Amino acid sequence: MTTGLLISAIRSGAGKTTVTLGLLAALARRGIRLRAAKAGPDYIDPAFHAAATSAPCINLDSWTMPPPLLQTLMARAAASADLIAIEGVMGLFDGVPAIDSRSGSSASIAAQFGLPVILVLDVTAQSQSAAAVIRGFATHDPSVRVAGVVLNRVGSERHRRLITDAIAALNVPVVGAIPRDAALALPERHLGLVQAGEHGDLAKRIAALADMAETHLDLDAILALAAPIETSPARSNTPALAPPGQRIALASDAAFSFIYPHLIDGWRDAGAEIVRFSPLANEAPPADCDNCWLPGGYPELHAGTLAAATAFRDGLAGFAQTRPVHGECGGYMVLGEGLEDADGHRHAMTGLLSHTTSFAKRKLHLGYREAKLLADSAIGSQGALIRGHEFHYASLTDIGRDQPLVDMINADGQPLPERGGRRGHVTGTFFHAIART
């Protein structure tokens, strides 16, 4: 029977990614069959999880994914693992207001699958007060069980002892205490960690995190806390999004890497074939494909290379004359007429849509989105409701002259101005699609 646990924290930045990666890498050394998952919409952390476990990482999000899809994804992961470790998002109970269990919080995932929670607590500048924090989290929601605590950024042995003694009365075991060590931090970029594939020394970094976990975490105690995963027979037999074509040309390189594994798996399960190509290598979408998908990523870091990739740009334009092309977030930026990089330099993009984007004046656009499609497109048919998210710092400096693709609302039901664009066979939005409602 597959067991599982969820690693969460009281807030973002407490160290749960470091703890999760160290735990995964240390348990992988023991030869345990592992699968990792990430709660919430996230492209970057799962790549590190996959590197630590040598197995694909899945995303589980209760707001964008209907319950049958969540059940399907968890059941498939459990079929190939003895233990599933899920890294939470933000603080344990952070999410959006919801009348049902679809809040998008880490707690909602723990409750749905009966997962015990290991709470990572940054104890910088506090000692016995940590016990009050743990008491509050442990009693906040009866459906969520805080099974253990990892103390992070501990200042000294005396600091650790003061906190551990205070927590002892709560019947919540302390299963690790990690000292302050800046060398354990992974480099960050504007959307989070620098991508796993960009680290030439990734294996060395993961090994160091495994060493940390073996030294400072009680691995046997953590394994003993893992509980059987509660899955339901109510599962989905249809992909989260219908395949946009039979042979899908998927842009895939350092500029275009943000696509969720459950989408690709769902397309393949439905009989579609994924054919990868690299715009940064000046490759055009293969001519024998019937749809082209440009996912998100970091095109602003490679704008000059993309502007000079004439074979890619000409090939994409020729492809778009007869077949659908869709771009989301970074892909949408490349479909426009121009992209201004962080230094204020404008680079000509493909011009298949008429908007212009800029990264020179950074502004965070972040949150859940529900899109109603105004026309048939790669992400669904006209009138369909698709849930997903936005997470980018680029802005539209010229909305262009194209027809809108979507009407968009946020998780609170408030309308949003960003509507994407469509012209001929070409569509795009800043919105990352995750699943049909």
N, C-alpha and C positions, 0 to 999 in steps of 0.2 A: 504494500500500500504506500502510495506517495504521500509524504508529509510536506508541510510548508510553514513558513513564517514570514512576517512582514517587518522590515526595518524602517522605522520612522523617527521623527524628532518633534520637538515642540515648535520649531520654526525652521525656515530655510537657513542654510549656512551653518548648521550645527555640526556637520561632519558626517551625515548619514551616507553619502556616496563613498567617502574614504572607508568607513566601517564596512559598508556592503562589499566593496571591492576586495578589501582585505579578507573578510570572512569567506567570500566565494573562492578566492585564490587559495586560501589555506585549506578549505575543505576539498578543493580539487586535487591538492597534493595528496590527500588521503585516498583518492580514487573513488570518491562518492560521485554517483551519477547526478549531476546538477543541471537545473535550468534556472535562469534568472528572468525576472520580469520587472518592469518599471510601471508604477502607478502614474497615470496622467499622461498627457501629450509630451513626448520628449524624444528627440532623435539622437542626442549626443551620449547620454549616460548608457543606453542600451549597447552601444558599440563597445564600451569598456567592459560591460558585463559579459558580452559575448567573448571578448578576448580572455577574460579571467576564467570562464567556464569551458571554453572551446565548444560552445553550443549557442544557437541563436537565442536572442532575448526577445520577449514579447512585450507589448504594451497592454495595460489593462486600465480602462478609464470608464467610470460608471456614468458620466454625463454624456459623452459622445457615443458610447457603445451600448446598444440595448442589451438587457440581461441575457438573452439566448446567445448572443455573440460572445459575451464575456465567458459564459459557461463553456462554449465550444473551444475558445482559445485556451482556457485553463485545462480542460480535459485533454486536449491534444498535447499540451506541454507535460502534463502529468504522466502521459503514456510512455514517455521516454526519459523519466527521471525518478530518482529516489527521494530527492528533496528539491522543492522550489522555494527560492528566496526572492522576495519582492521588495524592491526599494520604493519607499513612499515618495510623495511629492509634497513640498512645503511642510507645514506642520500637520500632525496627525489628523486633526479635525477640520483643516482648512479646505474649503470648497465653495460651492455656490448654494444659495437657498433652494431647497427642493422639498416638495411635499411627499416624495417617495425616497427610495434609496439612491437616486441618481444625482448625487451632490458633487461627484467628481473627487471626493476626498479619499485619502488613504484609508481612513476609518471605514468608509463604505465598502472598500474591497476586502478589508479584514473581516467585516461582519458578514458579507455575502458568502465567503468561503471558509468561515470559521477559523481564521488564522490568528495565532497568538502574535502579539506585537512586541518587538524588541525596541525600546525607546532609547535613542541616542540623545544624551543631555550634555550640552556644552556648559561646563561648570566654571567657566572663567568668571572671576570676581564674585563667587558665591561659595558657600559651604553648606551648612545645615538647611538653609532655605531650599536646597534642591529637593529635600524630602517633601516639602509642601507642594512643590511643582508636581512631583510624581504622584502624590496623593490625589491632586486634582485631576490629572490625566487618567489615573486608574479608576476613578469613580464617575467620570463625566458621562459615560455611555455604557449601560449594562451589556450591550451587545458587542462591545469591543474590550478584549482582555489584554491589558498590559502585563506581559508575562516575565519581562526582564528588562534591565537597564544597563546601558553601556555609558560610562562616564567618559567624556571627551575633554581634552585640553586640561588635564589634571596638573596642578602646579608642583606638587610634592607628595611624598608618602603621607605626611601628616594631613595634607589637604584631602587625599583620598580617604583616609581613615575617618576623618570628621564626617564626610558625606555618607560613607558606607554605614557607619554606626547610626546616623540619623534615619537612613532609609530602612534599616533592619526591621523596625517595628511594623512596616507596611506589608510584609509578606510578599515583597517583590524583589527577587534576587538581583544583586549587582553581578553581571556576568562579564564585565570587562572594565578596565580603567586605562585610558590611553593618555600618555603625557603630552604636553605641548611639544610639537616638533614640526617646524615650518617645512622641513625637507619632505614631509609626507604630502604636502599640498600639490595638486595638479594645476598646471597653468590654465588660465581662463581667457575667454574671448567674450565679445559682446552678447552672444546668445548662451553663454555658459562655458563649460570646459572646452579647451581646444580639442578638436576631434581626435579619436583614438588613432586613426590611420596616419595622422600627422606626426606622431611620436616615433622617431626612429629607435628609441630606447624603451618602447612600451613594455616589452617582456621584462626588462630590468625593473621598471617601475612597479609592475604587478608583483614581481617577486619580492620587492621591498615591502609592499603592502601585505603580502602573505606572511613575511617575517614578522611584521608588526602585529598581525592578528595572532600568530602563534605565541608571541611573547606576552601580549596584553589582553587577549580575550580568552575566556574559558570556553574553548570550542566544544568540549564534551557537555558542558552545562547547556550551551545554546542548542546543540543537537537534541538534548533531552527535552527541551521546551517545544520543539517542532511538533505540530499536531496533524493528524490526517486531514487532507483537504476535502471539504464538503462540496461536491459538485452535484448538479441537478440534471435529470434527463432532458429538461427543456432546453434544447440546443438548436442552433441555426444550421440549416443545410444550404443556405445561400451566402455568397460572399458579401462582405461589408459594403463594397461597391461593385456593381456589375463591371466585367471587363470592358474597357473602352474599345477593344478590337481583338481579332484573333491572333495577330502577331504585333506585339506592342514594342515599338522602338523606345527604349528608356535611356535618357541621358544619365550617365553614371561616371562621375569623376570627382575631383576635389571641389568643383564648383556646383555640382548637382548630386547631392548625396542624401537629402532628407526625404525618404519615402518609408512608410511604415511597412514592416515585414508582413503584417497580416493582410495588407492589400495585395502584395505580390503573391502570397500563398493562396489567397482567395481567387485571384485571377487564374493562377495555374490549376487550382482545383476545378475551376469551371472550364478548363480546356484551352486557355490562352497560353501563348508562348511569349516569353520576355527576351528581347534581343537588346543587349546593352551596347551603347556607343559613347564616345568621349568627345564632346565639343572642344575641350581644352587641347585635345590632340588633333583638332581640326577635322574631325570626322562628321560626316553628314548622317542623318538617320537612314538606315538601310532601306533600299528601294523596295524590297520585298515585304515590308511591313505595311499594315493598314491603319496604324495610329501612332502618333508620337507624343510622348509624355516628358515634359521638362519639370523635374521636381525642384524643391527648394534646395538651398545650400548657401554658399558664399560667393556669388558671382561678383560682388563688389571688390573682393580681394583679387579677382582675376579679370577685371573689366578690360584691361588693355589686351590681354591674350585673346579674349572672346571677340573684341572689336576687330582684331587682325585675322581671325579664323574665317577666311573667305569661303573655304570649301564647306564649312559647317553652315555659314549663313546662307550661301547660295543653295546648298542642298536642302536646308530647311524650308526656304522659300518655295523651291520647286515641289517639295513634298506637300506643302500646305495648299497648293493649287488644287489638289484633288482629294486630299485625305486630312482627317482631323489632327490638329496639333493643340495640346493643352499645356499651359504652364501655371504652376502655383508658387507663390511667394518669389523665391529667387528666379524660378523659371518664368514667372510673369514679368519680372523686371527685364529679363533678356528679350522677351517678346516685344518690348516697347521700342520707342525710337532712340532713346538715349538713357544712359546711366551715369550719374555723377558720383565719383568715388569720394572717399573720406577727405581727400585733399582738395576737393572742388573741381577736379578735372572731369570734363564730360567725354564720355566714350559712346560712339555710335553703336547701337544694338541692332537687332534684326529688322525692326520696323514693321513687323507683321501686325502689331497693334500700334495705336498712335499716342499712347501715354509716355510720360517721362518720369523717371524716378531719381531720387537723390539720397545719398548716404552722408552728405557733407554736414547737414544739420540733423543730428541723430534725435529721433523721438520714438520712444517705445510704444509699439502697438501690441497689446497682449490681451488675450482672453478667449473664452469659448465663443463660438459662432454657430448660428443656425442659418443656413442659406436656402432660400426658395429659388429654384432654377427657373429663369425666364425663357429658356430655350433648351432644346436638346444639346447635350455636350458630353465630353468624355466622363464627367463625374455623375451623369444621370440624365433622365428625361425631363422635359418641360413639366414644371409643377412639383417635382420631387423635392423633399426636404432632406437636406444633408447636414449632418453635424460635424464640426471640426474645430479648428482654432487658428488664431493668428499669433505670431511671435516674430516681430521684426522691428528694426530700427529705421529702415528706409521709409521715405515718404513720397507720395505723388506730388510732383511739382507742376505737372500738367496732366489733367485727367483724360485728355485726348478727345476724340470725336467718334468713338466706337459705340455700338449699342451695349447697354449693360447686360451682364450675364446673370446676376443674382440680385435679389432683395435680401439684405442681411440684417439679423438681429443678434444681440448678445444674449448671455444666459439669463438676464433679467427681462428679456423681451423688448428691449429698447432698440429702435431702428438705428442703423449705422450708415454713414455716408459712402463707405467703400462698396462698389458694386461690380468690380471687375470690368471686363470688356469682351466683346465678340465681334468678329469681322470675318465673313466668309466661313472657312473651316477652322479658324483660329479662335481659341478662347483662353481666358486666364483670369486669375484672381490672386490677391495676397493670402487668401484663405486656404488652409491645408484641410482637405477633406479626409474624414476618418471613417464615417459609416452613415448609412441611411437611418433615419429615425425609426 
